[in-house]
Amino acid sequence: MANRDYKKEYAREKDQSKHIGLKVEPTLFEAFTAKTELNGTTKNAVLKACAEAYTYGNLIIDENGKPKILK
């Protein structure tokens, strides 16, 4: 069995994924971190789920910048 080429795997993963940057106030960051920990999830999982719901699902942002779920 051939040895894994971790350098090549890392490069492929880096090429196939992108990062979304986000700046928030420290109080929101701390509250968000606490809530994700309380719910046993991660910030990344929540943000990814929101991005997927907005892109492919039923999450919209109204004219006031508030999130809404379409039924």
Order of alpha helices (4+ residues) and beta strands (2+ residues): alpha-alpha-alpha-beta-beta
